[in-house]
Amino acid sequence: MRKSSKNIRTQADYYLKMMSANQLNVEISKNLVSLSEDGDAMSNLNQIEHLTRILFYLKYEYKPNNKNLKKMLNYQKLMDRNPTSYGKMTNKQGQEIEFFEHPIFGDETEVIVVCHELKLASYSTFFETYDMTAEHGEYQPSFVDGQLQIG
């Protein structure tokens, strides 16, 4: 019997409270590989189908809301790890924004946006900088009231 799409959304949202969509995608993919390599894959068929449906939901239906869009980081701990800079820009508010690669996970996670003047850092939800630095400014990052805003 198939699980309803509402149940899939509920379960995916539960996991997303603990990790980003990208991290959840990686974890589910690892579990799928493990289950398919198991000698008795037929007994794991329901679990494989369920995990695949969550992956499908994440890829095609999941639309993050403001609660799980941007996670603020500890600015000082990030800077202490000496992350690799992708470049800098000045946004419409005059804030100098610098983009960093995650010091441990590298390009497997979202680009980190930092404003040194405000000593704020946050995940951007983007894996590349070109949309955030494009001339049209539609996805330009800025910090407002201590939170990252995109656009």
Secondary structure, 3 states (H helix, E strand, C coil): CCCCHHHHHHHHHHHHCCCCHHHHHHHHHHHHHHHHHCCCHHHHHHHHHHHHHHHHHHHHHCCCCHHHHCCEECHHHHHHCCCCEEEEEECCCCCEEEEECECCCECCCCCEEEECCCCEEEECCCCCCHHHHCCCCCCCEEEECCEEEEC
